[in-house]
Amino acid sequence: MLNFIIAMAVIFGLMIAWIYIQQAARNYAAKHPEFGAMKEEGLGCGKNCGCKGGVCEK
């Protein structure tokens, strides 16, 4: 049972740390526009078929 609680705490801690890292990257991008916009994971062209007019080639 202790291992389960430790594992849950570690996973929760990693998730919270990732949220803080993303926020820090957004803040940095906002303060330094000369480097361009922050690239969000899973967004933008190439992740779905919407970039090619809605038609996917498989």
VMD Tcl script that draws the C-alpha trace (Angstrom):
set ca {
  {0.00 0.00 0.00}
  {2.88 2.35 0.73}
  {4.30 1.75 -2.75}
  {0.93 2.70 -4.25}
  {0.79 5.97 -2.31}
  {4.38 6.82 -3.25}
  {3.69 6.09 -6.91}
  {0.57 8.27 -6.86}
  {2.50 11.12 -5.22}
  {5.32 10.87 -7.77}
  {2.91 10.89 -10.73}
  {0.97 13.83 -9.29}
  {4.22 15.71 -8.65}
  {5.42 15.13 -12.22}
  {2.12 16.38 -13.62}
  {2.27 19.55 -11.52}
  {5.92 20.09 -12.50}
  {4.99 19.79 -16.21}
  {2.26 22.41 -15.79}
  {4.77 24.81 -14.20}
  {7.28 24.15 -17.00}
  {4.67 24.91 -19.67}
  {3.66 28.11 -17.90}
  {7.28 29.20 -17.60}
  {7.78 28.60 -21.33}
  {4.66 30.63 -22.16}
  {5.85 33.48 -19.95}
  {9.29 33.43 -21.55}
  {7.76 33.45 -25.05}
  {5.55 36.39 -24.09}
  {8.54 38.38 -22.79}
  {10.72 37.54 -25.83}
  {8.57 37.85 -28.99}
  {11.68 38.00 -31.18}
  {11.97 34.20 -30.82}
  {8.46 33.63 -32.15}
  {5.45 32.02 -30.57}
  {5.76 29.04 -28.27}
  {5.08 25.78 -30.06}
  {2.38 23.91 -28.18}
  {2.57 20.15 -28.34}
  {-0.13 18.67 -30.56}
  {-0.99 21.94 -32.29}
  {-0.13 23.33 -35.66}
  {0.20 21.91 -39.10}
  {1.26 18.32 -39.52}
  {-0.60 16.87 -36.52}
  {-3.94 16.41 -38.26}
  {-5.60 16.52 -41.65}
  {-7.00 20.04 -41.18}
  {-3.90 21.65 -42.68}
  {-4.48 20.06 -46.06}
  {-8.07 21.14 -46.49}
  {-9.51 18.30 -44.44}
  {-8.33 15.48 -46.73}
  {-5.93 12.90 -45.35}
  {-3.66 10.87 -47.54}
  {-2.89 7.45 -46.19}
}
mol new
graphics top color blue
foreach p $ca { graphics top sphere $p radius 0.5 }
foreach p [lrange $ca 0 end-1] q [lrange $ca 1 end] { graphics top cylinder $p $q radius 0.2 }
display resetview
